[in-house]
């Protein structure tokens, strides 16, 4: 399971959002729209994605 990854892309702006949501985006390695970040697929990462699900999307890459 350690070799599984998930790629997320930021789709929304962190402007006018609570500070914890902005910090979660930074923790995911995102800070500008259309940026992508590949992260290990762990429960912690999934929880962070769920917290800002309205600002990001999971990218399915082939």
PQR file of N, CA, C, O and H, with PARSE charges and radii, in Angstrom:
ATOM      1  N   UNK A   1       0.821  -1.197   0.000 -0.4000 1.5000
ATOM      2  CA  UNK A   1       0.000   0.000   0.000 -0.0000 2.0000
ATOM      3  C   UNK A   1       0.860   1.255   0.000  0.5500 1.7000
ATOM      4  O   UNK A   1       0.388   2.329  -0.371 -0.5500 1.4000
ATOM      5  N   UNK A   2       2.110   1.131   0.409 -0.4000 1.5000
ATOM      6  CA  UNK A   2       2.984   2.297   0.478 -0.0000 2.0000
ATOM      7  C   UNK A   2       3.306   2.852  -0.908  0.5500 1.7000
ATOM      8  O   UNK A   2       3.635   4.031  -1.042 -0.5500 1.4000
ATOM      9  H   UNK A   2       2.493   0.258   0.711  0.4000 1.0000
ATOM     10  N   UNK A   3       3.213   2.004  -1.945 -0.4000 1.5000
ATOM     11  CA  UNK A   3       3.538   2.478  -3.286 -0.0000 2.0000
ATOM     12  C   UNK A   3       2.354   3.109  -3.997  0.5500 1.7000
ATOM     13  O   UNK A   3       2.521   3.634  -5.097 -0.5500 1.4000
ATOM     14  H   UNK A   3       2.945   1.046  -1.835  0.4000 1.0000
ATOM     15  N   UNK A   4       1.157   3.078  -3.408 -0.4000 1.5000
ATOM     16  CA  UNK A   4      -0.010   3.695  -4.027 -0.0000 2.0000
ATOM     17  C   UNK A   4       0.047   5.208  -3.831  0.5500 1.7000
ATOM     18  O   UNK A   4       0.414   5.698  -2.763 -0.5500 1.4000
ATOM     19  H   UNK A   4       1.021   2.651  -2.514  0.4000 1.0000
ATOM     20  N   UNK A   5      -0.322   5.933  -4.880 -0.4000 1.5000
ATOM     21  CA  UNK A   5      -0.325   7.390  -4.797 -0.0000 2.0000
ATOM     22  C   UNK A   5      -1.658   7.928  -5.288  0.5500 1.7000
ATOM     23  O   UNK A   5      -2.419   7.234  -5.964 -0.5500 1.4000
ATOM     24  H   UNK A   5      -0.619   5.535  -5.748  0.4000 1.0000
ATOM     25  N   UNK A   6      -1.920   9.163  -4.938 -0.4000 1.5000
ATOM     26  CA  UNK A   6      -3.115   9.860  -5.394 -0.0000 2.0000
ATOM     27  C   UNK A   6      -2.666  11.239  -5.874  0.5500 1.7000
ATOM     28  O   UNK A   6      -1.858  11.897  -5.220 -0.5500 1.4000
ATOM     29  H   UNK A   6      -1.303   9.726  -4.389  0.4000 1.0000
ATOM     30  N   UNK A   7      -3.193  11.670  -7.020 -0.4000 1.5000
ATOM     31  CA  UNK A   7      -2.868  12.977  -7.563 -0.0000 2.0000
ATOM     32  C   UNK A   7      -4.086  13.881  -7.408  0.5500 1.7000
ATOM     33  O   UNK A   7      -5.193  13.528  -7.814 -0.5500 1.4000
ATOM     34  H   UNK A   7      -3.850  11.134  -7.551  0.4000 1.0000
ATOM     35  N   UNK A   8      -3.866  15.043  -6.819 -0.4000 1.5000
ATOM     36  CA  UNK A   8      -4.947  16.001  -6.625 -0.0000 2.0000
ATOM     37  C   UNK A   8      -4.618  17.283  -7.374  0.5500 1.7000
ATOM     38  O   UNK A   8      -3.455  17.667  -7.498 -0.5500 1.4000
ATOM     39  H   UNK A   8      -2.967  15.330  -6.489  0.4000 1.0000
ATOM     40  N   UNK A   9      -5.656  17.933  -7.868 -0.4000 1.5000
ATOM     41  CA  UNK A   9      -5.512  19.202  -8.571 -0.0000 2.0000
ATOM     42  C   UNK A   9      -6.388  20.225  -7.881  0.5500 1.7000
ATOM     43  O   UNK A   9      -7.543  19.944  -7.561 -0.5500 1.4000
ATOM     44  H   UNK A   9      -6.601  17.620  -7.767  0.4000 1.0000
ATOM     45  N   UNK A  10      -5.850  21.405  -7.649 -0.4000 1.5000
ATOM     46  CA  UNK A  10      -6.624  22.461  -7.012 -0.0000 2.0000
ATOM     47  C   UNK A  10      -7.534  23.096  -8.044  0.5500 1.7000
ATOM     48  O   UNK A  10      -7.077  23.492  -9.117 -0.5500 1.4000
ATOM     49  H   UNK A  10      -4.912  21.633  -7.909  0.4000 1.0000
ATOM     50  N   UNK A  11      -8.827  23.199  -7.730 -0.4000 1.5000
ATOM     51  CA  UNK A  11      -9.798  23.779  -8.651 -0.0000 2.0000
ATOM     52  C   UNK A  11     -10.411  25.061  -8.110  0.5500 1.7000
ATOM     53  O   UNK A  11     -10.989  25.837  -8.871 -0.5500 1.4000
ATOM     54  H   UNK A  11      -9.198  22.878  -6.859  0.4000 1.0000
ATOM     55  N   UNK A  12     -10.294  25.294  -6.810 -0.4000 1.5000
ATOM     56  CA  UNK A  12     -10.898  26.480  -6.211 -0.0000 2.0000
ATOM     57  C   UNK A  12      -9.857  27.360  -5.550  0.5500 1.7000
ATOM     58  O   UNK A  12      -8.740  26.926  -5.269 -0.5500 1.4000
ATOM     59  H   UNK A  12      -9.825  24.663  -6.192  0.4000 1.0000
ATOM     60  N   UNK A  13     -10.242  28.602  -5.308 -0.4000 1.5000
ATOM     61  CA  UNK A  13      -9.343  29.568  -4.696 -0.0000 2.0000
ATOM     62  C   UNK A  13      -9.450  29.513  -3.173  0.5500 1.7000
ATOM     63  O   UNK A  13     -10.545  29.362  -2.630 -0.5500 1.4000
ATOM     64  H   UNK A  13     -11.150  28.954  -5.537  0.4000 1.0000
ATOM     65  N   UNK A  14      -8.320  29.635  -2.487 -0.4000 1.5000
ATOM     66  CA  UNK A  14      -8.361  29.668  -1.025 -0.0000 2.0000
ATOM     67  C   UNK A  14      -8.745  31.040  -0.469  0.5500 1.7000
ATOM     68  O   UNK A  14      -8.870  31.201   0.745 -0.5500 1.4000
ATOM     69  H   UNK A  14      -7.431  29.758  -2.928  0.4000 1.0000
ATOM     70  N   UNK A  15      -8.930  32.014  -1.336 -0.4000 1.5000
ATOM     71  CA  UNK A  15      -9.328  33.338  -0.864 -0.0000 2.0000
ATOM     72  C   UNK A  15     -10.711  33.262  -0.220  0.5500 1.7000
ATOM     73  O   UNK A  15     -11.596  32.549  -0.694 -0.5500 1.4000
ATOM     74  H   UNK A  15      -8.828  31.882  -2.322  0.4000 1.0000
ATOM     75  N   UNK A  16     -10.874  34.006   0.859 -0.4000 1.5000
ATOM     76  CA  UNK A  16     -12.140  34.075   1.608 -0.0000 2.0000
ATOM     77  C   UNK A  16     -12.551  32.706   2.157  0.5500 1.7000
ATOM     78  O   UNK A  16     -13.739  32.417   2.294 -0.5500 1.4000
ATOM     79  H   UNK A  16     -10.155  34.584   1.243  0.4000 1.0000
ATOM     80  N   UNK A  17     -11.577  31.886   2.465 -0.4000 1.5000
ATOM     81  CA  UNK A  17     -11.818  30.579   3.101 -0.0000 2.0000
ATOM     82  C   UNK A  17     -11.200  30.615   4.495  0.5500 1.7000
ATOM     83  O   UNK A  17     -10.293  31.409   4.746 -0.5500 1.4000
ATOM     84  H   UNK A  17     -10.611  32.121   2.354  0.4000 1.0000
ATOM     85  N   UNK A  18     -11.675  29.773   5.397 -0.4000 1.5000
ATOM     86  CA  UNK A  18     -11.069  29.723   6.738 -0.0000 2.0000
ATOM     87  C   UNK A  18      -9.586  29.350   6.665  0.5500 1.7000
ATOM     88  O   UNK A  18      -9.140  28.671   5.740 -0.5500 1.4000
ATOM     89  H   UNK A  18     -12.411  29.128   5.193  0.4000 1.0000
ATOM     90  N   UNK A  19      -8.851  29.808   7.657 -0.4000 1.5000
ATOM     91  CA  UNK A  19      -7.398  29.592   7.681 -0.0000 2.0000
ATOM     92  C   UNK A  19      -7.044  28.113   7.676  0.5500 1.7000
ATOM     93  O   UNK A  19      -6.043  27.725   7.074 -0.5500 1.4000
ATOM     94  H   UNK A  19      -9.214  30.360   8.408  0.4000 1.0000
ATOM     95  N   UNK A  20      -7.853  27.271   8.344 -0.4000 1.5000
ATOM     96  CA  UNK A  20      -7.516  25.848   8.381 -0.0000 2.0000
ATOM     97  C   UNK A  20      -7.626  25.206   7.004  0.5500 1.7000
ATOM     98  O   UNK A  20      -6.882  24.273   6.701 -0.5500 1.4000
ATOM     99  H   UNK A  20      -8.666  27.587   8.833  0.4000 1.0000
ATOM    100  N   UNK A  21      -8.548  25.694   6.159 -0.4000 1.5000
ATOM    101  CA  UNK A  21      -8.646  25.163   4.795 -0.0000 2.0000
ATOM    102  C   UNK A  21      -7.449  25.609   3.962  0.5500 1.7000
ATOM    103  O   UNK A  21      -6.939  24.832   3.155 -0.5500 1.4000
ATOM    104  H   UNK A  21      -9.152  26.452   6.405  0.4000 1.0000
ATOM    105  N   UNK A  22      -6.995  26.844   4.145 -0.4000 1.5000
ATOM    106  CA  UNK A  22      -5.804  27.315   3.430 -0.0000 2.0000
ATOM    107  C   UNK A  22      -4.589  26.497   3.842  0.5500 1.7000
ATOM    108  O   UNK A  22      -3.784  26.113   2.993 -0.5500 1.4000
ATOM    109  H   UNK A  22      -7.409  27.474   4.801  0.4000 1.0000
ATOM    110  N   UNK A  23      -4.447  26.228   5.138 -0.4000 1.5000
ATOM    111  CA  UNK A  23      -3.317  25.450   5.623 -0.0000 2.0000
ATOM    112  C   UNK A  23      -3.380  24.009   5.124  0.5500 1.7000
ATOM    113  O   UNK A  23      -2.342  23.401   4.864 -0.5500 1.4000
ATOM    114  H   UNK A  23      -5.101  26.540   5.827  0.4000 1.0000
ATOM    115  N   UNK A  24      -4.576  23.460   4.990 -0.4000 1.5000
ATOM    116  CA  UNK A  24      -4.727  22.099   4.465 -0.0000 2.0000
ATOM    117  C   UNK A  24      -4.259  22.040   3.013  0.5500 1.7000
ATOM    118  O   UNK A  24      -3.592  21.084   2.619 -0.5500 1.4000
ATOM    119  H   UNK A  24      -5.420  23.953   5.202  0.4000 1.0000
ATOM    120  N   UNK A  25      -4.601  23.053   2.212 -0.4000 1.5000
ATOM    121  CA  UNK A  25      -4.123  23.096   0.826 -0.0000 2.0000
ATOM    122  C   UNK A  25      -2.599  23.142   0.782  0.5500 1.7000
ATOM    123  O   UNK A  25      -1.980  22.460  -0.034 -0.5500 1.4000
ATOM    124  H   UNK A  25      -5.143  23.830   2.532  0.4000 1.0000
ATOM    125  N   UNK A  26      -2.001  23.934   1.648 -0.4000 1.5000
ATOM    126  CA  UNK A  26      -0.539  24.012   1.688 -0.0000 2.0000
ATOM    127  C   UNK A  26       0.035  22.658   2.094  0.5500 1.7000
ATOM    128  O   UNK A  26       1.051  22.225   1.551 -0.5500 1.4000
ATOM    129  H   UNK A  26      -2.504  24.488   2.312  0.4000 1.0000
ATOM    130  N   UNK A  27      -0.608  21.999   3.036 -0.4000 1.5000
ATOM    131  CA  UNK A  27      -0.164  20.674   3.460 -0.0000 2.0000
ATOM    132  C   UNK A  27      -0.238  19.654   2.345  0.5500 1.7000
ATOM    133  O   UNK A  27       0.548  18.708   2.307 -0.5500 1.4000
ATOM    134  H   UNK A  27      -1.433  22.351   3.477  0.4000 1.0000
ATOM    135  N   UNK A  28      -1.189  19.845   1.428 -0.4000 1.5000
ATOM    136  CA  UNK A  28      -1.311  18.964   0.269 -0.0000 2.0000
ATOM    137  C   UNK A  28      -0.333  19.348  -0.844  0.5500 1.7000
ATOM    138  O   UNK A  28      -0.261  18.665  -1.866 -0.5500 1.4000
ATOM    139  H   UNK A  28      -1.828  20.613   1.458  0.4000 1.0000
ATOM    140  N   UNK A  29       0.414  20.429  -0.653 -0.4000 1.5000
ATOM    141  CA  UNK A  29       1.373  20.865  -1.667 -0.0000 2.0000
ATOM    142  C   UNK A  29       0.742  21.713  -2.750  0.5500 1.7000
ATOM    143  O   UNK A  29       1.286  21.830  -3.849 -0.5500 1.4000
ATOM    144  H   UNK A  29       0.355  20.983   0.177  0.4000 1.0000
ATOM    145  N   UNK A  30      -0.414  22.314  -2.445 -0.4000 1.5000
ATOM    146  CA  UNK A  30      -1.116  23.140  -3.424 -0.0000 2.0000
ATOM    147  C   UNK A  30      -1.184  24.573  -2.904  0.5500 1.7000
ATOM    148  O   UNK A  30      -1.291  24.794  -1.697 -0.5500 1.4000
ATOM    149  H   UNK A  30      -0.855  22.220  -1.553  0.4000 1.0000
ATOM    150  N   UNK A  31      -1.123  25.543  -3.809 -0.4000 1.5000
ATOM    151  CA  UNK A  31      -1.289  26.928  -3.391 -0.0000 2.0000
ATOM    152  C   UNK A  31      -1.847  27.813  -4.492  0.5500 1.7000
ATOM    153  O   UNK A  31      -2.154  28.979  -4.243 -0.5500 1.4000
ATOM    154  H   UNK A  31      -1.036  25.364  -4.789  0.4000 1.0000
ATOM    155  N   UNK A  32      -1.984  27.292  -5.695 -0.4000 1.5000
ATOM    156  CA  UNK A  32      -2.560  28.061  -6.793 -0.0000 2.0000
ATOM    157  C   UNK A  32      -3.471  27.150  -7.602  0.5500 1.7000
ATOM    158  O   UNK A  32      -3.280  25.934  -7.634 -0.5500 1.4000
ATOM    159  H   UNK A  32      -1.734  26.345  -5.898  0.4000 1.0000
ATOM    160  N   UNK A  33      -4.451  27.741  -8.247 -0.4000 1.5000
ATOM    161  CA  UNK A  33      -5.377  26.947  -9.032 -0.0000 2.0000
ATOM    162  C   UNK A  33      -4.651  26.232 -10.168  0.5500 1.7000
ATOM    163  O   UNK A  33      -3.674  26.735 -10.722 -0.5500 1.4000
ATOM    164  H   UNK A  33      -4.606  28.729  -8.220  0.4000 1.0000
ATOM    165  N   UNK A  34      -5.161  25.043 -10.497 -0.4000 1.5000
ATOM    166  CA  UNK A  34      -4.648  24.172 -11.565 -0.0000 2.0000
ATOM    167  C   UNK A  34      -3.316  23.516 -11.221  0.5500 1.7000
ATOM    168  O   UNK A  34      -2.755  22.810 -12.059 -0.5500 1.4000
ATOM    169  H   UNK A  34      -5.955  24.635 -10.046  0.4000 1.0000
ATOM    170  N   UNK A  35      -2.793  23.726 -10.016 -0.4000 1.5000
ATOM    171  CA  UNK A  35      -1.586  23.028  -9.603 -0.0000 2.0000
ATOM    172  C   UNK A  35      -1.940  21.596  -9.252  0.5500 1.7000
ATOM    173  O   UNK A  35      -3.033  21.321  -8.756 -0.5500 1.4000
ATOM    174  H   UNK A  35      -3.248  24.300  -9.335  0.4000 1.0000
ATOM    175  N   UNK A  36      -1.012  20.685  -9.510 -0.4000 1.5000
ATOM    176  CA  UNK A  36      -1.212  19.270  -9.186 -0.0000 2.0000
ATOM    177  C   UNK A  36      -0.137  18.811  -8.217  0.5500 1.7000
ATOM    178  O   UNK A  36       0.992  19.301  -8.229 -0.5500 1.4000
ATOM    179  H   UNK A  36      -0.124  20.909  -9.912  0.4000 1.0000
ATOM    180  N   UNK A  37      -0.515  17.869  -7.387 -0.4000 1.5000
ATOM    181  CA  UNK A  37       0.415  17.307  -6.418 -0.0000 2.0000
ATOM    182  C   UNK A  37       0.144  15.818  -6.308  0.5500 1.7000
ATOM    183  O   UNK A  37      -1.010  15.400  -6.208 -0.5500 1.4000
ATOM    184  H   UNK A  37      -1.432  17.472  -7.377  0.4000 1.0000
ATOM    185  N   UNK A  38       1.205  15.010  -6.328 -0.4000 1.5000
ATOM    186  CA  UNK A  38       1.083  13.564  -6.165 -0.0000 2.0000
ATOM    187  C   UNK A  38       1.548  13.206  -4.759  0.5500 1.7000
ATOM    188  O   UNK A  38       2.666  13.527  -4.355 -0.5500 1.4000
ATOM    189  H   UNK A  38       2.142  15.350  -6.409  0.4000 1.0000
ATOM    190  N   UNK A  39       0.665  12.534  -4.024 -0.4000 1.5000
ATOM    191  CA  UNK A  39       0.915  12.235  -2.616 -0.0000 2.0000
ATOM    192  C   UNK A  39       0.694  10.756  -2.353  0.5500 1.7000
ATOM    193  O   UNK A  39       0.003  10.090  -3.125 -0.5500 1.4000
ATOM    194  H   UNK A  39      -0.243  12.273  -4.352  0.4000 1.0000
ATOM    195  N   UNK A  40       1.271  10.225  -1.270 -0.4000 1.5000
ATOM    196  CA  UNK A  40       0.986   8.828  -0.908 -0.0000 2.0000
ATOM    197  C   UNK A  40      -0.476   8.678  -0.514  0.5500 1.7000
ATOM    198  O   UNK A  40      -1.048   9.562   0.125 -0.5500 1.4000
ATOM    199  H   UNK A  40       1.832  10.766  -0.643  0.4000 1.0000
ATOM    200  N   UNK A  41      -1.074   7.560  -0.895 -0.4000 1.5000
ATOM    201  CA  UNK A  41      -2.490   7.311  -0.635 -0.0000 2.0000
ATOM    202  C   UNK A  41      -2.639   6.713   0.763  0.5500 1.7000
ATOM    203  O   UNK A  41      -2.697   5.494   0.929 -0.5500 1.4000
ATOM    204  H   UNK A  41      -0.610   6.843  -1.414  0.4000 1.0000
ATOM    205  N   UNK A  42      -2.698   7.598   1.768 -0.4000 1.5000
ATOM    206  CA  UNK A  42      -2.842   7.176   3.156 -0.0000 2.0000
ATOM    207  C   UNK A  42      -4.156   7.716   3.714  0.5500 1.7000
ATOM    208  O   UNK A  42      -4.740   8.629   3.130 -0.5500 1.4000
ATOM    209  H   UNK A  42      -2.651   8.588   1.633  0.4000 1.0000
ATOM    210  N   UNK A  43      -4.628   7.174   4.826 -0.4000 1.5000
ATOM    211  CA  UNK A  43      -5.845   7.722   5.439 -0.0000 2.0000
ATOM    212  C   UNK A  43      -5.712   9.200   5.798  0.5500 1.7000
ATOM    213  O   UNK A  43      -6.687   9.947   5.705 -0.5500 1.4000
ATOM    214  H   UNK A  43      -4.153   6.433   5.301  0.4000 1.0000
ATOM    215  N   UNK A  44      -4.520   9.632   6.207 -0.4000 1.5000
ATOM    216  CA  UNK A  44      -4.318  11.042   6.547 -0.0000 2.0000
ATOM    217  C   UNK A  44      -4.478  11.928   5.309  0.5500 1.7000
ATOM    218  O   UNK A  44      -5.107  12.984   5.374 -0.5500 1.4000
ATOM    219  H   UNK A  44      -3.728   9.025   6.283  0.4000 1.0000
ATOM    220  N   UNK A  45      -3.911  11.497   4.192 -0.4000 1.5000
ATOM    221  CA  UNK A  45      -4.039  12.263   2.955 -0.0000 2.0000
ATOM    222  C   UNK A  45      -5.491  12.308   2.498  0.5500 1.7000
ATOM    223  O   UNK A  45      -5.983  13.353   2.075 -0.5500 1.4000
ATOM    224  H   UNK A  45      -3.400  10.639   4.139  0.4000 1.0000
ATOM    225  N   UNK A  46      -6.171  11.174   2.585 -0.4000 1.5000
ATOM    226  CA  UNK A  46      -7.588  11.127   2.199 -0.0000 2.0000
ATOM    227  C   UNK A  46      -8.430  12.048   3.080  0.5500 1.7000
ATOM    228  O   UNK A  46      -9.376  12.674   2.601 -0.5500 1.4000
ATOM    229  H   UNK A  46      -5.771  10.324   2.929  0.4000 1.0000
ATOM    230  N   UNK A  47      -8.088  12.131   4.360 -0.4000 1.5000
ATOM    231  CA  UNK A  47      -8.807  13.024   5.263 -0.0000 2.0000
ATOM    232  C   UNK A  47      -8.604  14.479   4.899  0.5500 1.7000
ATOM    233  O   UNK A  47      -9.537  15.280   4.965 -0.5500 1.4000
ATOM    234  H   UNK A  47      -7.319  11.623   4.748  0.4000 1.0000
ATOM    235  N   UNK A  48      -7.374  14.824   4.513 -0.4000 1.5000
ATOM    236  CA  UNK A  48      -7.094  16.202   4.101 -0.0000 2.0000
ATOM    237  C   UNK A  48      -7.851  16.540   2.827  0.5500 1.7000
ATOM    238  O   UNK A  48      -8.383  17.642   2.691 -0.5500 1.4000
ATOM    239  H   UNK A  48      -6.616  14.173   4.460  0.4000 1.0000
ATOM    240  N   UNK A  49      -7.901  15.591   1.888 -0.4000 1.5000
ATOM    241  CA  UNK A  49      -8.639  15.818   0.642 -0.0000 2.0000
ATOM    242  C   UNK A  49     -10.123  16.004   0.952  0.5500 1.7000
ATOM    243  O   UNK A  49     -10.776  16.866   0.364 -0.5500 1.4000
ATOM    244  H   UNK A  49      -7.469  14.696   1.998  0.4000 1.0000
ATOM    245  N   UNK A  50     -10.657  15.205   1.867 -0.4000 1.5000
ATOM    246  CA  UNK A  50     -12.069  15.316   2.228 -0.0000 2.0000
ATOM    247  C   UNK A  50     -12.386  16.667   2.857  0.5500 1.7000
ATOM    248  O   UNK A  50     -13.476  17.205   2.660 -0.5500 1.4000
ATOM    249  H   UNK A  50     -10.127  14.505   2.345  0.4000 1.0000
ATOM    250  N   UNK A  51     -11.441  17.215   3.610 -0.4000 1.5000
ATOM    251  CA  UNK A  51     -11.657  18.493   4.289 -0.0000 2.0000
ATOM    252  C   UNK A  51     -11.800  19.645   3.297  0.5500 1.7000
ATOM    253  O   UNK A  51     -12.546  20.593   3.545 -0.5500 1.4000
ATOM    254  H   UNK A  51     -10.555  16.779   3.770  0.4000 1.0000
ATOM    255  N   UNK A  52     -11.084  19.562   2.172 -0.4000 1.5000
ATOM    256  CA  UNK A  52     -11.136  20.639   1.166 -0.0000 2.0000
ATOM    257  C   UNK A  52     -11.654  20.093  -0.165  0.5500 1.7000
ATOM    258  O   UNK A  52     -11.206  20.515  -1.232 -0.5500 1.4000
ATOM    259  H   UNK A  52     -10.479  18.792   1.970  0.4000 1.0000
ATOM    260  N   UNK A  53     -12.602  19.152  -0.096 -0.4000 1.5000
ATOM    261  CA  UNK A  53     -13.086  18.510  -1.316 -0.0000 2.0000
ATOM    262  C   UNK A  53     -13.755  19.496  -2.276  0.5500 1.7000
ATOM    263  O   UNK A  53     -13.837  19.228  -3.474 -0.5500 1.4000
ATOM    264  H   UNK A  53     -12.965  18.809   0.770  0.4000 1.0000
ATOM    265  N   UNK A  54     -14.230  20.624  -1.767 -0.4000 1.5000
ATOM    266  CA  UNK A  54     -14.852  21.629  -2.620 -0.0000 2.0000
ATOM    267  C   UNK A  54     -13.812  22.495  -3.334  0.5500 1.7000
ATOM    268  O   UNK A  54     -14.168  23.304  -4.191 -0.5500 1.4000
ATOM    269  H   UNK A  54     -14.164  20.842  -0.793  0.4000 1.0000
ATOM    270  N   UNK A  55     -12.540  22.335  -2.994 -0.4000 1.5000
ATOM    271  CA  UNK A  55     -11.469  23.122  -3.607 -0.0000 2.0000
ATOM    272  C   UNK A  55     -10.518  22.283  -4.462  0.5500 1.7000
ATOM    273  O   UNK A  55      -9.685  22.839  -5.177 -0.5500 1.4000
ATOM    274  H   UNK A  55     -12.250  21.678  -2.298  0.4000 1.0000
ATOM    275  N   UNK A  56     -10.630  20.962  -4.398 -0.4000 1.5000
ATOM    276  CA  UNK A  56      -9.719  20.086  -5.138 -0.0000 2.0000
ATOM    277  C   UNK A  56     -10.493  18.982  -5.853  0.5500 1.7000
ATOM    278  O   UNK A  56     -11.670  18.747  -5.582 -0.5500 1.4000
ATOM    279  H   UNK A  56     -11.307  20.510  -3.816  0.4000 1.0000
ATOM    280  N   UNK A  57      -9.806  18.319  -6.767 -0.4000 1.5000
ATOM    281  CA  UNK A  57     -10.358  17.134  -7.388 -0.0000 2.0000
ATOM    282  C   UNK A  57      -9.250  16.102  -7.523  0.5500 1.7000
ATOM    283  O   UNK A  57      -8.081  16.451  -7.690 -0.5500 1.4000
ATOM    284  H   UNK A  57      -8.850  18.510  -6.987  0.4000 1.0000
ATOM    285  N   UNK A  58      -9.625  14.829  -7.449 -0.4000 1.5000
ATOM    286  CA  UNK A  58      -8.669  13.739  -7.605 -0.0000 2.0000
ATOM    287  C   UNK A  58      -8.537  13.467  -9.091  0.5500 1.7000
ATOM    288  O   UNK A  58      -9.536  13.269  -9.782 -0.5500 1.4000
ATOM    289  H   UNK A  58     -10.574  14.546  -7.313  0.4000 1.0000
ATOM    290  N   UNK A  59      -7.308  13.457  -9.583 -0.4000 1.5000
ATOM    291  CA  UNK A  59      -7.036  13.265 -11.005 -0.0000 2.0000
ATOM    292  C   UNK A  59      -6.796  11.798 -11.265  0.5500 1.7000
ATOM    293  O   UNK A  59      -5.971  11.174 -10.597 -0.5500 1.4000
ATOM    294  H   UNK A  59      -6.496  13.617  -9.022  0.4000 1.0000
ATOM    295  N   UNK A  60      -7.503  11.240 -12.223 -0.4000 1.5000
ATOM    296  CA  UNK A  60      -7.288   9.862 -12.649 -0.0000 2.0000
ATOM    297  C   UNK A  60      -6.332   9.876 -13.816  0.5500 1.7000
ATOM    298  O   UNK A  60      -6.685  10.327 -14.906 -0.5500 1.4000
ATOM    299  H   UNK A  60      -8.173  11.746 -12.766  0.4000 1.0000
ATOM    300  N   UNK A  61      -5.112   9.382 -13.599 -0.4000 1.5000
ATOM    301  CA  UNK A  61      -4.111   9.376 -14.663 -0.0000 2.0000
ATOM    302  C   UNK A  61      -3.918   7.949 -15.176  0.5500 1.7000
ATOM    303  O   UNK A  61      -3.933   6.989 -14.406 -0.5500 1.4000
ATOM    304  H   UNK A  61      -4.826   9.015 -12.713  0.4000 1.0000
ATOM    305  N   UNK A  62      -3.739   7.832 -16.481 -0.4000 1.5000
ATOM    306  CA  UNK A  62      -3.555   6.514 -17.088 -0.0000 2.0000
ATOM    307  C   UNK A  62      -2.085   6.218 -17.296  0.5500 1.7000
ATOM    308  O   UNK A  62      -1.736   5.150 -17.798 -0.5500 1.4000
ATOM    309  H   UNK A  62      -3.727   8.612 -17.107  0.4000 1.0000
TER
END
